[in-house]
Amino acid sequence: MGVRFQLNAALPRYLALAGPTASGKTVAALAIAQAWPVEIISVDSALVYRGMDIGTAKPSAAELAAVPHHLIDIRDPLQAYSAAEFVADARQLMTDITARGKLPLLVGGTMLYFKALRDGLDDMPRADPAIREAIALEAAQKGWPALHAKLAQLDPDTAARLAPADSQRISRALEVFRISGRPLSSFQTRNSDAPEAPLHDPDCLLISMEPNDRAWLHQRIAQRFDAMLAAGFLDEVRALRVRGDLHPDLPSMRCVGYRQAWEYLDAHEMRGLAGLPLLTELRDKGIAATRQLAKRQITWLRSMPERQVVACDAPNALEQVLALVRRFVEGPP
């Protein structure tokens, strides 16, 4: 049968490929692109930044040239990029791609973006400098893990998705609660004006690549981090540091791997040399942080009952993905 493209009342017909870091999304996406006319929309809060290529595992120049990609390299690391901006950009791109006779293929691991696109986001309170300063003072006294524990009492859903040292997001979640009296997770739900999205939307296929064996994913994460170090990841972070206008509290520099590399370079400068123990510590911290990210991503995915799960560690994982896409795009045989 031929390829079927159509619009519904909410979003154009689209494919979505989600999964934790290092689960094989890029390979699967390129295989889909070889078989069907698609354009890829990145669903990744780190890939938006220019000059952050190695540490984000950004697709190579050849991969980017093989199929049109969108929402990659659209921000300077000094700039922020919100879920609301993603939704606006993605909706426009999906409409444009569909008008070109192709199918939007959304690929990535920033689950909040997927959820915001599907369910919408309520308007959240604006930042309050006084409350933010009070939270920072409390963190200086008690430590961010203590504030994370407090957040777990007030908003367990958000706390479960944040690392105990994720100061930026913990601070924002506590700030929202103090301003509104509502947990942050209550805002990350469907806007009352948004159209109802059915559990099994015939115009959307969300494939989730999840491992049966976490050890398999952990091994791939370690291999990827080692490959990043060998490819010059530290030099990439050095180049960002010497700009002089970036700092470790920016969203870009708080991306997994970059934060640990920044801290390593701080320690290197303090000690005056780079020693093997420090580099080993960077590797261990970077891998541990990436594992935690993957765990949070899987937690997000499990809250999406509409997803079609493919075991990314299965020998025929790619064949399973392509079979699901074929049924969605071409209909049953």
Order of alpha helices (4+ residues) and beta strands (2+ residues): beta-alpha-beta-alpha-beta-alpha-beta-alpha-alpha-alpha-alpha-alpha-alpha-beta-alpha-alpha-alpha-alpha-beta-alpha
